[in-house]
Amino acid sequence: MTDADIEMVVAMIRPDKLGAVKQALAEAGAPSLTVTQVSGRGSQAAKKGQWRGEEYVVDLLQKVKVECVVADTPTDDVVEAIREAAHTGEKGDGKIFVLPVSDAIQVRTGERGPDAV
């Protein structure tokens, strides 16, 4: 990553791993993040449940989407921090995506590019 590059790291993780991921990101030098509660499915099997005598299938599982835009911290360090903190070794640990960001603008100051991050 060059000095002018801005990338977004997006991770879908288990909700119970959020605290560990936040701490790992802070230690990696990337404390700024956005967290969203999401539902999804991957390789995990659907679960069957029963409520008031009726059987139902849960095929969308609760996940947490963590987004972190990085400019001055190596992206590989951020990705590895998330991977280590979110890892349990079981199906459903999640995925990490790295996307290029063409520009960033700070609303308050109007700064652009890496300075806005």
Buried (B, 14 or more C-beta within 10 A) or exposed (E): BEEEEBBBBBBBBBEEBBEBBBEBBEEBEBEEBEBEEEEBEEEEEEEEEEEEEEEEEEEEBEBBBBBBBBBEBBBEBBBBBBBEBBEEEEEBBBEBEBEEBEEBEEEEEEEEBBEBB
